[in-house]
């Protein structure tokens, strides 16, 4: 499904279960056994792929941390890893 916005619906069963329509599962990139998250904002609920959502939250939390710690290049990161590995060997 290529459209950015579309509407689909599903019936709530007796135990509160809902089958997520195939088009929605494809857009979310989820299949059997995957996890989804429900985000409630007022009277609106968003359903998102839990793994993607967790990565987005981590990226938001980590935004700017590299600059704050002075890790501005790949070389800086490699130097830190080397330093930490050397400290682990000394212990």
TORLOLO-921321 format. One record per atom (N, C-alpha, C): residue number from 1; residue in one letter; atom name; x, y, z. Coordinates in Angstrom, 1 decimal. Each point is the difference from the previous one (the first is absolute). Layout:
<rs>
R   num   residuo   atomo        x        y        z
R   NUM         a      CA        X        Y        Z
...
</rs>
This chain:
<rs>
R   num   residuo   atomo        x        y        z
R     1         x       N      0.8     -1.2      0.0
R     1         x      CA     -0.8      1.2      0.0
R     1         x       C      0.9      1.2      0.0
R     2         x       N     -0.1      0.9     -1.0
R     2         x      CA      0.9      1.1     -0.2
R     2         x       C     -0.6      1.3      0.6
R     3         x       N     -1.3      0.1      0.2
R     3         x      CA     -0.6      1.2      0.5
R     3         x       C      0.5      0.3      1.4
R     4         x       N      0.2      1.3      0.3
R     4         x      CA      0.5      0.4      1.3
R     4         x       C     -1.1      0.0      1.1
R     5         x       N     -1.2      0.3     -0.4
R     5         x      CA     -1.2      0.0      0.9
R     5         x       C     -1.1     -0.8     -0.6
R     6         x       N     -0.5     -0.9      0.8
R     6         x      CA     -1.2     -0.8     -0.4
R     6         x       C     -0.7     -0.5      1.2
R     7         x       N     -1.2     -0.4     -0.2
R     7         x      CA     -0.8     -0.5      1.1
R     7         x       C     -0.3     -1.5     -0.2
R     8         x       N      0.0     -0.7      1.1
R     8         x      CA     -0.4     -1.4      0.0
R     8         x       C     -0.7     -0.3      1.3
R     9         x       N     -0.7     -1.0      0.1
R     9         x      CA     -0.7     -0.3      1.3
R     9         x       C      0.0     -1.5      0.3
R    10         x       N     -0.3     -0.2      1.2
R    10         x      CA     -0.1     -1.4      0.5
R    10         x       C     -1.0     -0.1      1.1
R    11         x       N     -0.5     -1.2      0.2
R    11         x      CA     -1.0     -0.2      1.0
R    11         x       C      0.6     -0.5      1.3
R    12         x       N     -0.4      0.5      1.1
R    12         x      CA      0.4     -0.4      1.4
R    12         x       C     -0.7     -1.3      0.3
R    13         x       N      0.7     -1.0      0.4
R    13         x      CA     -0.6     -1.3      0.3
R    13         x       C     -0.4      0.0      1.5
R    14         x       N     -0.6     -1.0      0.5
R    14         x      CA     -0.5     -0.1      1.4
R    14         x       C      1.0      0.2      1.0
R    15         x       N      1.2     -0.5     -0.2
R    15         x      CA      1.1      0.2      1.0
R    15         x       C      0.8      1.2     -0.2
R    16         x       N     -0.5      0.9     -0.9
R    16         x      CA      0.7      1.3     -0.2
R    16         x       C      1.1     -0.1     -1.1
R    17         x       N      0.1     -1.2     -0.7
R    17         x      CA      1.0     -0.2     -1.0
R    17         x       C     -0.4      0.6     -1.3
R    18         x       N      1.0      0.5     -0.7
R    18         x      CA     -0.2      0.6     -1.3
R    18         x       C      1.1     -0.6     -1.0
R    19         x       N     -0.5     -0.3     -1.2
R    19         x      CA      1.0     -0.4     -1.0
R    19         x       C      0.4      1.2     -0.7
R    20         x       N      1.3      0.3      0.0
R    20         x      CA      0.6      1.1     -0.8
R    20         x       C     -0.1     -0.3     -1.5
R    21         x       N     -0.7      0.8     -0.7
R    21         x      CA     -0.1     -0.2     -1.5
R    21         x       C      1.4     -0.2     -0.6
R    22         x       N      0.1     -0.8     -1.1
R    22         x      CA      1.2     -0.3     -0.7
R    22         x       C      0.7      1.3     -0.4
R    23         x       N     -0.7      0.9     -0.6
R    23         x      CA      0.6      1.2     -0.5
R    23         x       C      0.7      0.8      1.1
R    24         x       N     -0.6      0.0      1.2
R    24         x      CA      0.5      0.7      1.1
R    24         x       C      1.3     -0.7      0.5
R    25         x       N     -0.1     -1.3      0.1
R    25         x      CA      1.2     -0.8      0.4
R    25         x       C      1.2      0.2     -1.0
R    26         x       N     -0.3      0.1     -1.3
R    26         x      CA      1.1      0.3     -0.9
R    26         x       C      0.6      1.3      0.2
R    27         x       N     -0.9      1.0      0.2
R    27         x      CA      0.5      1.4      0.2
R    27         x       C      0.9      0.0      1.2
R    28         x       N     -0.4     -0.6      1.1
R    28         x      CA      0.8     -0.1      1.3
R    28         x       C      1.2     -0.8     -0.1
R    29         x       N      0.0     -0.9     -1.0
R    29         x      CA      1.1     -1.0     -0.1
R    29         x       C      0.0     -1.0      1.1
R    30         x       N     -1.2     -0.5      0.4
R    30         x      CA     -0.1     -1.0      1.0
R    30         x       C     -0.7     -1.2     -0.5
R    31         x       N      0.4     -1.1      0.6
R    31         x      CA     -0.6     -1.3     -0.3
R    31         x       C     -0.2     -0.8      1.3
R    32         x       N     -0.5     -1.2     -0.2
R    32         x      CA     -0.3     -0.9      1.2
R    32         x       C      1.2      0.0      1.0
R    33         x       N     -0.3      0.2      1.2
R    33         x      CA      1.0      0.0      1.1
R    33         x       C      0.7      1.3      0.3
R    34         x       N     -0.2      1.0     -1.0
R    34         x      CA      0.6      1.3      0.3
R    34         x       C     -0.8      0.7      1.0
R    35         x       N      0.5      1.1      0.6
R    35         x      CA     -0.7      0.7      1.0
R    35         x       C     -0.4      1.4     -0.6
R    36         x       N     -1.1      0.5      0.5
R    36         x      CA     -0.4      1.4     -0.4
R    36         x       C     -0.3      0.7      1.3
R    37         x       N      0.0      1.4     -0.1
R    37         x      CA     -0.2      0.8      1.1
R    37         x       C     -1.2      0.9     -0.3
R    38         x       N     -0.8      0.3      1.0
R    38         x      CA     -1.2      0.8     -0.1
R    38         x       C      0.4      1.4      0.7
R    39         x       N     -0.1      1.1     -0.8
R    39         x      CA      0.3      1.3      0.6
R    39         x       C     -1.3      0.8      0.0
R    40         x       N     -0.5      0.3      1.2
R    40         x      CA     -1.2      0.7      0.2
R    40         x       C      0.3      1.5      0.2
R    41         x       N     -0.6      0.8     -0.9
R    41         x      CA      0.1      1.4      0.1
R    41         x       C     -1.4      0.6      0.0
R    42         x       N     -0.5      0.4      1.2
R    42         x      CA     -1.4      0.4      0.0
R    42         x       C     -0.9     -1.1     -0.3
R    43         x       N     -0.9      0.2     -1.0
R    43         x      CA     -0.9     -1.0     -0.4
R    43         x       C      0.5     -0.7     -1.3
R    44         x       N      1.2      0.1     -0.3
R    44         x      CA      0.6     -0.6     -1.2
R    44         x       C      1.1     -1.1      0.4
R    45         x       N      0.0     -1.1     -0.7
R    45         x      CA      1.0     -1.0      0.3
R    45         x       C      0.8     -0.3     -1.3
R    46         x       N      1.3      0.0      0.2
R    46         x      CA      0.9     -0.3     -1.1
R    46         x       C      0.5     -1.4      0.3
R    47         x       N      0.1     -0.9     -1.0
R    47         x      CA      0.6     -1.3      0.1
R    47         x       C      1.3      0.1     -0.8
R    48         x       N      1.1     -0.4      0.7
R    48         x      CA      1.3      0.1     -0.6
R    48         x       C      0.8     -1.3      0.2
R    49         x       N      0.9     -0.3     -0.8
R    49         x      CA      0.9     -1.1      0.1
R    49         x       C      0.9      0.2      1.2
R    50         x       N     -0.1     -0.8      1.0
R    50         x      CA      0.8      0.2      1.3
R    50         x       C      1.5      0.2     -0.2
R    51         x       N      0.6     -0.8     -0.8
R    51         x      CA      1.4      0.0     -0.2
R    51         x       C      0.4      1.4     -0.7
R    52         x       N     -0.8      0.4     -0.9
R    52         x      CA      0.3      1.3     -0.7
R    52         x       C     -0.2      1.1      1.0
R    53         x       N     -1.1      0.0      0.8
R    53         x      CA     -0.3      1.0      1.0
R    53         x       C      1.1      0.1      1.0
R    54         x       N      0.5     -1.2      0.5
R    54         x      CA      1.1      0.0      1.0
R    54         x       C      1.2      0.7     -0.5
R    55         x       N      0.4     -0.3     -1.3
R    55         x      CA      1.2      0.6     -0.6
R    55         x       C     -0.2      1.5     -0.2
R    56         x       N     -1.2      0.4     -0.4
R    56         x      CA     -0.2      1.5     -0.1
R    56         x       C      0.1      0.7      1.4
R    57         x       N     -0.5     -0.7      1.0
R    57         x      CA      0.1      0.6      1.3
R    57         x       C      1.5      0.1      0.5
R    58         x       N      0.7     -1.1     -0.3
R    58         x      CA      1.4      0.0      0.4
R    58         x       C      0.8      1.1     -0.8
R    59         x       N     -0.3      0.2     -1.3
R    59         x      CA      0.6      1.0     -0.8
R    59         x       C     -0.3      1.4      0.5
R    60         x       N     -1.2      0.2      0.4
R    60         x      CA     -0.4      1.3      0.6
R    60         x       C      0.8      0.3      1.3
R    61         x       N      0.1     -1.1      0.9
R    61         x      CA      0.7      0.2      1.2
R    61         x       C      1.5      0.2     -0.2
R    62         x       N      0.5     -0.6     -1.0
R    62         x      CA      1.5      0.1     -0.2
R    62         x       C      0.4      1.2     -0.9
R    63         x       N     -1.0      0.7     -0.6
R    63         x      CA      0.3      1.2     -0.8
R    63         x       C      0.9      1.0      0.7
R    64         x       N      1.1      0.3     -0.7
R    64         x      CA      0.9      1.0      0.6
R    64         x       C      1.0     -0.6      0.9
R    65         x       N     -0.1     -1.2      0.5
R    65         x      CA      0.9     -0.6      1.0
R    65         x       C      1.5     -0.1     -0.6
R    66         x       N      0.1     -0.3     -1.2
R    66         x      CA      1.4     -0.1     -0.6
R    66         x       C      0.7      1.3      0.1
R    67         x       N     -0.7      1.1     -0.4
R    67         x      CA      0.6      1.3      0.1
R    67         x       C      0.3      0.4      1.4
R    68         x       N     -0.9     -0.3      1.0
R    68         x      CA      0.3      0.4      1.4
R    68         x       C      1.2     -0.8      0.5
R    69         x       N      0.2     -1.2     -0.5
R    69         x      CA      1.1     -0.7      0.6
R    69         x       C      1.3      0.1     -0.8
R    70         x       N     -0.1      0.8     -1.1
R    70         x      CA      1.2      0.2     -0.8
R    70         x       C      0.3     -1.1     -1.1
R    71         x       N     -1.0     -0.8     -0.2
R    71         x      CA      0.2     -1.1     -1.0
R    71         x       C     -0.5      0.5     -1.3
R    72         x       N      0.8      0.7     -0.8
R    72         x      CA     -0.4      0.7     -1.2
R    72         x       C      0.4     -0.7     -1.3
R    73         x       N      0.7     -1.1      0.1
R    73         x      CA      0.4     -0.8     -1.2
R    73         x       C      0.2     -1.4      0.3
R    74         x       N      0.1     -0.8     -1.0
R    74         x      CA      0.2     -1.5      0.2
R    74         x       C      1.3     -0.2      0.7
R    75         x       N      1.0      0.8     -0.2
R    75         x      CA      1.3     -0.1      0.7
R    75         x       C     -0.2      0.2      1.5
R    76         x       N     -0.8      1.0      0.3
R    76         x      CA     -0.2      0.2      1.5
R    76         x       C     -0.7     -1.2      0.6
R    77         x       N     -0.9     -0.6     -0.6
R    77         x      CA     -0.7     -1.2      0.5
R    77         x       C      1.0     -1.1      0.1
R    78         x       N      0.8     -0.3     -1.0
R    78         x      CA      1.0     -1.0      0.0
R    78         x       C      1.0      0.2      1.1
R    79         x       N      0.4      1.2      0.3
R    79         x      CA      1.0      0.3      1.0
R    79         x       C     -0.6     -0.3      1.4
R    80         x       N     -1.3      0.4      0.2
R    80         x      CA     -0.7     -0.3      1.2
R    80         x       C     -0.1     -1.5      0.3
R    81         x       N     -0.4     -0.8     -1.1
R    81         x      CA     -0.1     -1.4      0.2
R    81         x       C      1.3     -0.6      0.3
R    82         x       N      1.1      0.4     -0.6
R    82         x      CA      1.3     -0.5      0.3
R    82         x       C      0.4      0.3      1.4
R    83         x       N     -0.3      1.3      0.4
R    83         x      CA      0.3      0.4      1.4
R    83         x       C     -0.7     -0.9      1.0
R    84         x       N     -1.3     -0.3     -0.2
R    84         x      CA     -0.8     -0.8      0.9
R    84         x       C      0.5     -1.4      0.0
R    85         x       N      0.3     -0.5     -1.1
R    85         x      CA      0.6     -1.4     -0.1
R    85         x       C      1.3     -0.1      0.8
R    86         x       N      0.8      1.0     -0.1
R    86         x      CA      1.3     -0.1      0.8
R    86         x       C     -0.3      0.1      1.5
R    87         x       N     -1.0      0.8      0.4
R    87         x      CA     -0.3      0.0      1.4
R    87         x       C     -0.5     -1.3      0.5
R    88         x       N     -0.8     -0.7     -0.8
R    88         x      CA     -0.6     -1.3      0.3
R    88         x       C      1.1     -1.0      0.2
R    89         x       N      1.1      0.1     -0.8
R    89         x      CA      1.1     -1.0      0.1
R    89         x       C      0.8      0.2      1.3
R    90         x       N      0.0      1.3      0.5
R    90         x      CA      0.8      0.3      1.2
R    90         x       C     -0.7     -0.5      1.2
R    91         x       N     -1.3     -0.2      0.0
R    91         x      CA     -0.7     -0.4      1.2
R    91         x       C      0.1     -1.5      0.3
</rs>
